[in-house]
Protein backbone atom coordinates (compact mmCIF):
# COMPACT_ATOMS: atom_id res chain seq x y z
CA UNK A 1 0.00 0.00 0.00
CA UNK A 2 1.44 3.42 -0.90
CA UNK A 3 2.96 5.24 2.01
CA UNK A 4 1.30 8.39 3.21
CA UNK A 5 3.13 11.52 2.20
CA UNK A 6 5.62 12.68 4.80
CA UNK A 7 5.81 9.31 6.55
CA UNK A 8 9.49 8.68 5.84
CA UNK A 9 10.30 12.32 6.57
CA UNK A 10 8.85 12.02 10.08
CA UNK A 11 10.88 8.85 10.71
CA UNK A 12 14.18 10.43 9.75
CA UNK A 13 14.77 11.67 13.26
CA UNK A 14 13.55 13.85 16.03
CA UNK A 15 12.62 17.41 15.42
CA UNK A 16 10.86 19.08 12.54
CA UNK A 17 11.67 17.48 9.17
CA UNK A 18 12.84 19.82 6.42
CA UNK A 19 10.31 21.02 3.83
CA UNK A 20 12.62 19.75 1.09
CA UNK A 21 11.93 16.19 2.28
CA UNK A 22 8.19 16.61 1.71
CA UNK A 23 8.85 18.14 -1.71
CA UNK A 24 11.03 15.19 -2.69
CA UNK A 25 8.26 12.79 -1.73
CA UNK A 26 5.78 14.73 -3.82
CA UNK A 27 8.07 14.61 -6.82
CA UNK A 28 8.71 10.92 -6.24
CA UNK A 29 5.00 10.23 -6.64
CA UNK A 30 3.98 9.40 -3.09
CA UNK A 31 0.27 9.09 -2.38
CA UNK A 32 -1.56 12.44 -2.37
CA UNK A 33 -5.25 13.21 -2.33
CA UNK A 34 -5.65 13.95 -6.02
CA UNK A 35 -4.20 10.53 -6.90
CA UNK A 36 -7.11 8.91 -5.09
CA UNK A 37 -9.69 10.52 -7.40
CA UNK A 38 -10.88 8.25 -10.21
CA UNK A 39 -13.53 9.60 -12.56
CA UNK A 40 -13.39 6.51 -14.78
CA UNK A 41 -15.61 4.63 -12.33
CA UNK A 42 -18.18 7.39 -12.69
CA UNK A 43 -18.48 7.01 -16.46
CA UNK A 44 -21.24 4.33 -16.52
CA UNK A 45 -23.41 6.55 -14.30
CA UNK A 46 -23.04 9.75 -16.34
CA UNK A 47 -26.32 9.28 -18.32
CA UNK A 48 -28.18 8.65 -15.06
CA UNK A 49 -26.79 11.86 -13.56
CA UNK A 50 -27.38 13.95 -16.69
CA UNK A 51 -31.05 12.97 -16.68
CA UNK A 52 -31.24 14.93 -13.45
CA UNK A 53 -30.71 18.16 -15.39
CA UNK A 54 -34.18 17.85 -16.91
CA UNK A 55 -35.85 16.80 -13.65
CA UNK A 56 -34.19 19.70 -11.83
CA UNK A 57 -35.01 22.37 -14.41
CA UNK A 58 -38.57 21.05 -14.78
CA UNK A 59 -39.51 21.58 -11.17
CA UNK A 60 -37.51 24.84 -10.94
CA UNK A 61 -39.35 26.26 -13.96
CA UNK A 62 -42.79 25.26 -12.62
CA UNK A 63 -41.88 26.64 -9.19
CA UNK A 64 -40.69 29.92 -10.73
CA UNK A 65 -43.93 30.20 -12.71
CA UNK A 66 -46.00 29.66 -9.57
CA UNK A 67 -43.85 32.16 -7.72
CA UNK A 68 -44.25 34.75 -10.48
CA UNK A 69 -48.04 34.44 -10.68
CA UNK A 70 -48.63 34.33 -6.95
CA UNK A 71 -45.98 36.98 -6.33
CA UNK A 72 -47.72 39.34 -8.75
CA UNK A 73 -51.01 38.89 -6.90
CA UNK A 74 -49.30 39.50 -3.55
CA UNK A 75 -47.57 42.61 -4.91
CA UNK A 76 -50.90 44.04 -6.06
CA UNK A 77 -52.32 43.30 -2.61
CA UNK A 78 -49.47 45.21 -0.99
CA UNK A 79 -50.15 48.36 -2.99
CA UNK A 80 -53.93 48.11 -2.74
CA UNK A 81 -56.04 50.36 -0.53
CA UNK A 82 -57.44 47.42 1.43
CA UNK A 83 -55.79 47.05 4.83
CA UNK A 84 -56.90 43.42 5.02
CA UNK A 85 -55.20 42.53 1.72
CA UNK A 86 -52.07 44.41 2.74
CA UNK A 87 -51.95 42.63 6.09
CA UNK A 88 -52.38 39.22 4.44
CA UNK A 89 -49.67 39.86 1.83
CA UNK A 90 -47.24 41.28 4.41
CA UNK A 91 -47.89 38.37 6.78
CA UNK A 92 -47.39 35.84 3.99
CA UNK A 93 -44.10 37.45 2.98
CA UNK A 94 -42.89 37.63 6.57
CA UNK A 95 -43.57 33.94 7.21
CA UNK A 96 -42.02 32.55 4.04
CA UNK A 97 -39.01 34.86 4.10
CA UNK A 98 -38.48 34.40 7.82
CA UNK A 99 -38.31 30.60 7.91
CA UNK A 100 -35.84 28.21 6.21
CA UNK A 101 -36.87 26.85 2.84
CA UNK A 102 -35.89 23.32 3.83
CA UNK A 103 -38.25 23.56 6.82
CA UNK A 104 -41.10 24.63 4.54
CA UNK A 105 -40.32 21.73 2.21
CA UNK A 106 -40.34 19.15 4.99
CA UNK A 107 -43.54 20.54 6.52
CA UNK A 108 -45.31 20.32 3.16
CA UNK A 109 -43.97 16.84 2.35
CA UNK A 110 -44.55 15.24 5.75
CA UNK A 111 -47.10 17.56 7.38
CA UNK A 112 -49.74 17.71 4.64
CA UNK A 113 -50.16 13.89 4.47
CA UNK A 114 -50.50 13.81 8.26
CA UNK A 115 -53.22 16.48 8.25
CA UNK A 116 -55.11 15.47 5.11
CA UNK A 117 -54.28 11.79 4.60
CA UNK A 118 -53.13 12.61 1.05
CA UNK A 119 -49.75 11.10 0.19
CA UNK A 120 -48.03 13.97 -1.58
CA UNK A 121 -45.60 13.05 -4.40
CA UNK A 122 -42.07 14.42 -4.20
CA UNK A 123 -42.49 16.56 -7.32
CA UNK A 124 -45.69 18.18 -6.06
CA UNK A 125 -44.17 18.87 -2.65
CA UNK A 126 -41.09 20.39 -4.28
CA UNK A 127 -42.97 22.79 -6.56
CA UNK A 128 -45.36 23.73 -3.74
CA UNK A 129 -42.56 24.61 -1.32
CA UNK A 130 -40.39 26.40 -3.86
CA UNK A 131 -43.32 28.15 -5.54
CA UNK A 132 -44.78 29.46 -2.28
CA UNK A 133 -41.35 30.53 -1.05
CA UNK A 134 -40.42 32.23 -4.30
CA UNK A 135 -43.72 34.14 -4.33
CA UNK A 136 -42.72 35.94 -1.14
CA UNK A 137 -39.51 37.24 -2.71
CA UNK A 138 -41.05 37.95 -6.11
CA UNK A 139 -43.83 39.98 -4.50
CA UNK A 140 -41.26 42.36 -3.04
CA UNK A 141 -39.42 42.58 -6.36
CA UNK A 142 -42.61 43.40 -8.29
CA UNK A 143 -43.85 45.82 -5.63
CA UNK A 144 -40.56 47.72 -5.79
CA UNK A 145 -40.75 47.75 -9.60
CA UNK A 146 -44.28 49.12 -9.58
CA UNK A 147 -43.40 51.81 -7.06
CA UNK A 148 -40.44 52.82 -9.24
CA UNK A 149 -42.76 53.75 -12.12
CA UNK A 150 -43.46 57.48 -12.30
CA UNK A 151 -46.51 58.29 -10.18
CA UNK A 152 -47.58 60.83 -12.79
CA UNK A 153 -48.54 58.06 -15.18
CA UNK A 154 -50.84 56.47 -12.63
CA UNK A 155 -52.38 59.84 -11.80
CA UNK A 156 -52.86 60.60 -15.51
CA UNK A 157 -54.57 57.25 -16.07
CA UNK A 158 -56.87 57.83 -13.12
CA UNK A 159 -57.66 61.34 -14.38
CA UNK A 160 -58.65 59.87 -17.75
CA UNK A 161 -60.95 57.39 -16.03
CA UNK A 162 -58.92 54.26 -16.86
CA UNK A 163 -60.09 51.39 -14.61
CA UNK A 164 -57.59 50.00 -12.09
CA UNK A 165 -57.08 46.60 -13.75
CA UNK A 166 -56.37 47.89 -17.30
CA UNK A 167 -54.16 50.60 -15.82
CA UNK A 168 -51.99 48.03 -14.01
CA UNK A 169 -51.91 45.47 -16.84
CA UNK A 170 -51.47 47.84 -19.79
CA UNK A 171 -49.59 50.83 -18.34
CA UNK A 172 -47.82 50.17 -15.04
CA UNK A 173 -46.72 46.50 -15.15
CA UNK A 174 -45.13 46.61 -18.65
CA UNK A 175 -42.88 49.44 -17.49
CA UNK A 176 -42.15 47.74 -14.18
CA UNK A 177 -41.01 44.57 -15.97
CA UNK A 178 -37.99 46.39 -17.42
CA UNK A 179 -36.92 47.42 -13.94
CA UNK A 180 -37.41 44.05 -12.28
CA UNK A 181 -36.25 41.62 -14.98
CA UNK A 182 -32.65 41.37 -13.68
CA UNK A 183 -33.92 40.75 -10.14
CA UNK A 184 -36.35 38.10 -11.40
CA UNK A 185 -33.50 36.39 -13.24
CA UNK A 186 -31.47 36.37 -10.04
CA UNK A 187 -34.42 34.79 -8.24
CA UNK A 188 -34.57 32.03 -10.88
CA UNK A 189 -30.85 31.41 -10.46
CA UNK A 190 -31.27 31.25 -6.69
CA UNK A 191 -34.07 28.70 -7.08
CA UNK A 192 -31.83 26.59 -9.30
CA UNK A 193 -29.01 26.53 -6.76
CA UNK A 194 -31.30 25.92 -3.79
CA UNK A 195 -33.07 23.12 -5.67
CA UNK A 196 -30.48 20.69 -4.33
CA UNK A 197 -32.32 20.51 -1.01
CA UNK A 198 -35.21 18.57 -2.60
CA UNK A 199 -32.89 15.57 -2.43
CA UNK A 200 -33.83 15.42 1.27
CA UNK A 201 -37.32 14.19 0.35
CA UNK A 202 -36.09 11.73 -2.28
CA UNK A 203 -36.85 13.69 -5.44
CA UNK A 204 -34.50 12.48 -8.17
CA UNK A 205 -32.82 15.78 -8.99
CA UNK A 206 -29.13 16.22 -9.73
CA UNK A 207 -28.06 16.11 -6.10
CA UNK A 208 -30.08 13.02 -5.26
CA UNK A 209 -28.68 11.18 -8.27
CA UNK A 210 -25.15 12.10 -7.20
CA UNK A 211 -25.88 10.71 -3.73
CA UNK A 212 -27.19 7.46 -5.21
CA UNK A 213 -24.15 7.06 -7.44
CA UNK A 214 -21.81 7.86 -4.57
CA UNK A 215 -23.51 5.23 -2.40
CA UNK A 216 -23.24 2.60 -5.15
CA UNK A 217 -19.57 3.31 -5.79
CA UNK A 218 -18.62 4.04 -2.18
CA UNK A 219 -17.02 7.14 -3.68
CA UNK A 220 -18.92 10.38 -3.17
CA UNK A 221 -16.33 12.97 -4.14
CA UNK A 222 -16.31 12.33 -7.90
CA UNK A 223 -20.11 12.30 -8.25
CA UNK A 224 -20.56 15.44 -6.14
CA UNK A 225 -17.80 17.27 -7.99
CA UNK A 226 -19.33 16.34 -11.34
CA UNK A 227 -22.77 17.54 -10.26
CA UNK A 228 -21.23 20.72 -8.86
CA UNK A 229 -19.75 21.38 -12.28
CA UNK A 230 -23.18 20.87 -13.88
CA UNK A 231 -24.78 23.35 -11.48
CA UNK A 232 -22.04 25.88 -12.23
CA UNK A 233 -22.55 25.52 -16.00
CA UNK A 234 -26.31 25.92 -15.63
CA UNK A 235 -25.95 29.05 -13.49
CA UNK A 236 -23.30 30.46 -15.85
CA UNK A 237 -25.63 30.05 -18.84
CA UNK A 238 -28.55 31.64 -16.96
CA UNK A 239 -26.37 34.54 -15.83
CA UNK A 240 -25.13 35.13 -19.38
CA UNK A 241 -28.71 35.12 -20.70
CA UNK A 242 -29.78 37.54 -17.98
CA UNK A 243 -26.95 39.96 -18.76
CA UNK A 244 -27.70 39.83 -22.46
CA UNK A 245 -31.39 40.58 -21.89
CA UNK A 246 -30.46 43.41 -19.53
CA UNK A 247 -28.15 44.96 -22.14
CA UNK A 248 -30.89 44.81 -24.77
CA UNK A 249 -33.34 46.49 -22.43
CA UNK A 250 -30.86 49.28 -21.77
CA UNK A 251 -30.26 49.72 -25.49
CA UNK A 252 -34.02 49.91 -26.13
CA UNK A 253 -34.34 52.61 -23.46
CA UNK A 254 -31.49 54.60 -25.02
CA UNK A 255 -32.90 54.14 -28.51
C-alpha positions in Angstrom: 0.0 0.0 0.0 1.4 3.4 -0.9 3.0 5.2 2.0 1.3 8.4 3.2 3.1 11.5 2.2 5.6 12.7 4.8 5.8 9.3 6.6 9.5 8.7 5.8 10.3 12.3 6.6 8.9 12.0 10.1 10.9 8.8 10.7 14.2 10.4 9.8 14.8 11.7 13.3 13.5 13.8 16.0 12.6 17.4 15.4 10.9 19.1 12.5 11.7 17.5 9.2 12.8 19.8 6.4 10.3 21.0 3.8 12.6 19.7 1.1 11.9 16.2 2.3 8.2 16.6 1.7 8.9 18.1 -1.7 11.0 15.2 -2.7 8.3 12.8 -1.7 5.8 14.7 -3.8 8.1 14.6 -6.8 8.7 10.9 -6.2 5.0 10.2 -6.6 4.0 9.4 -3.1 0.3 9.1 -2.4 -1.6 12.4 -2.4 -5.3 13.2 -2.3 -5.6 13.9 -6.0 -4.2 10.5 -6.9 -7.1 8.9 -5.1 -9.7 10.5 -7.4 -10.9 8.3 -10.2 -13.5 9.6 -12.6 -13.4 6.5 -14.8 -15.6 4.6 -12.3 -18.2 7.4 -12.7 -18.5 7.0 -16.5 -21.2 4.3 -16.5 -23.4 6.5 -14.3 -23.0 9.7 -16.3 -26.3 9.3 -18.3 -28.2 8.7 -15.1 -26.8 11.9 -13.6 -27.4 14.0 -16.7 -31.0 13.0 -16.7 -31.2 14.9 -13.5 -30.7 18.2 -15.4 -34.2 17.9 -16.9 -35.8 16.8 -13.6 -34.2 19.7 -11.8 -35.0 22.4 -14.4 -38.6 21.0 -14.8 -39.5 21.6 -11.2 -37.5 24.8 -10.9 -39.4 26.3 -14.0 -42.8 25.3 -12.6 -41.9 26.6 -9.2 -40.7 29.9 -10.7 -43.9 30.2 -12.7 -46.0 29.7 -9.6 -43.8 32.2 -7.7 -44.2 34.7 -10.5 -48.0 34.4 -10.7 -48.6 34.3 -6.9 -46.0 37.0 -6.3 -47.7 39.3 -8.7 -51.0 38.9 -6.9 -49.3 39.5 -3.6 -47.6 42.6 -4.9 -50.9 44.0 -6.1 -52.3 43.3 -2.6 -49.5 45.2 -1.0 -50.2 48.4 -3.0 -53.9 48.1 -2.7 -56.0 50.4 -0.5 -57.4 47.4 1.4 -55.8 47.0 4.8 -56.9 43.4 5.0 -55.2 42.5 1.7 -52.1 44.4 2.7 -51.9 42.6 6.1 -52.4 39.2 4.4 -49.7 39.9 1.8 -47.2 41.3 4.4 -47.9 38.4 6.8 -47.4 35.8 4.0 -44.1 37.5 3.0 -42.9 37.6 6.6 -43.6 33.9 7.2 -42.0 32.5 4.0 -39.0 34.9 4.1 -38.5 34.4 7.8 -38.3 30.6 7.9 -35.8 28.2 6.2 -36.9 26.8 2.8 -35.9 23.3 3.8 -38.3 23.6 6.8 -41.1 24.6 4.5 -40.3 21.7 2.2 -40.3 19.2 5.0 -43.5 20.5 6.5 -45.3 20.3 3.2 -44.0 16.8 2.3 -44.6 15.2 5.8 -47.1 17.6 7.4 -49.7 17.7 4.6 -50.2 13.9 4.5 -50.5 13.8 8.3 -53.2 16.5 8.2 -55.1 15.5 5.1 -54.3 11.8 4.6 -53.1 12.6 1.1 -49.8 11.1 0.2 -48.0 14.0 -1.6 -45.6 13.0 -4.4 -42.1 14.4 -4.2 -42.5 16.6 -7.3 -45.7 18.2 -6.1 -44.2 18.9 -2.6 -41.1 20.4 -4.3 -43.0 22.8 -6.6 -45.4 23.7 -3.7 -42.6 24.6 -1.3 -40.4 26.4 -3.9 -43.3 28.2 -5.5 -44.8 29.5 -2.3 -41.4 30.5 -1.0 -40.4 32.2 -4.3 -43.7 34.1 -4.3 -42.7 35.9 -1.1 -39.5 37.2 -2.7 -41.1 37.9 -6.1 -43.8 40.0 -4.5 -41.3 42.4 -3.0 -39.4 42.6 -6.4 -42.6 43.4 -8.3 -43.8 45.8 -5.6 -40.6 47.7 -5.8 -40.7 47.8 -9.6 -44.3 49.1 -9.6 -43.4 51.8 -7.1 -40.4 52.8 -9.2 -42.8 53.7 -12.1 -43.5 57.5 -12.3 -46.5 58.3 -10.2 -47.6 60.8 -12.8 -48.5 58.1 -15.2 -50.8 56.5 -12.6 -52.4 59.8 -11.8 -52.9 60.6 -15.5 -54.6 57.2 -16.1 -56.9 57.8 -13.1 -57.7 61.3 -14.4 -58.7 59.9 -17.7 -61.0 57.4 -16.0 -58.9 54.3 -16.9 -60.1 51.4 -14.6 -57.6 50.0 -12.1 -57.1 46.6 -13.8 -56.4 47.9 -17.3 -54.2 50.6 -15.8 -52.0 48.0 -14.0 -51.9 45.5 -16.8 -51.5 47.8 -19.8 -49.6 50.8 -18.3 -47.8 50.2 -15.0 -46.7 46.5 -15.1 -45.1 46.6 -18.7 -42.9 49.4 -17.5 -42.2 47.7 -14.2 -41.0 44.6 -16.0 -38.0 46.4 -17.4 -36.9 47.4 -13.9 -37.4 44.0 -12.3 -36.3 41.6 -15.0 -32.6 41.4 -13.7 -33.9 40.8 -10.1 -36.3 38.1 -11.4 -33.5 36.4 -13.2 -31.5 36.4 -10.0 -34.4 34.8 -8.2 -34.6 32.0 -10.9 -30.8 31.4 -10.5 -31.3 31.2 -6.7 -34.1 28.7 -7.1 -31.8 26.6 -9.3 -29.0 26.5 -6.8 -31.3 25.9 -3.8 -33.1 23.1 -5.7 -30.5 20.7 -4.3 -32.3 20.5 -1.0 -35.2 18.6 -2.6 -32.9 15.6 -2.4 -33.8 15.4 1.3 -37.3 14.2 0.3 -36.1 11.7 -2.3 -36.9 13.7 -5.4 -34.5 12.5 -8.2 -32.8 15.8 -9.0 -29.1 16.2 -9.7 -28.1 16.1 -6.1 -30.1 13.0 -5.3 -28.7 11.2 -8.3 -25.2 12.1 -7.2 -25.9 10.7 -3.7 -27.2 7.5 -5.2 -24.2 7.1 -7.4 -21.8 7.9 -4.6 -23.5 5.2 -2.4 -23.2 2.6 -5.2 -19.6 3.3 -5.8 -18.6 4.0 -2.2 -17.0 7.1 -3.7 -18.9 10.4 -3.2 -16.3 13.0 -4.1 -16.3 12.3 -7.9 -20.1 12.3 -8.3 -20.6 15.4 -6.1 -17.8 17.3 -8.0 -19.3 16.3 -11.3 -22.8 17.5 -10.3 -21.2 20.7 -8.9 -19.7 21.4 -12.3 -23.2 20.9 -13.9 -24.8 23.3 -11.5 -22.0 25.9 -12.2 -22.5 25.5 -16.0 -26.3 25.9 -15.6 -25.9 29.0 -13.5 -23.3 30.5 -15.8 -25.6 30.0 -18.8 -28.5 31.6 -17.0 -26.4 34.5 -15.8 -25.1 35.1 -19.4 -28.7 35.1 -20.7 -29.8 37.5 -18.0 -26.9 40.0 -18.8 -27.7 39.8 -22.5 -31.4 40.6 -21.9 -30.5 43.4 -19.5 -28.2 45.0 -22.1 -30.9 44.8 -24.8 -33.3 46.5 -22.4 -30.9 49.3 -21.8 -30.3 49.7 -25.5 -34.0 49.9 -26.1 -34.3 52.6 -23.5 -31.5 54.6 -25.0 -32.9 54.1 -28.5 
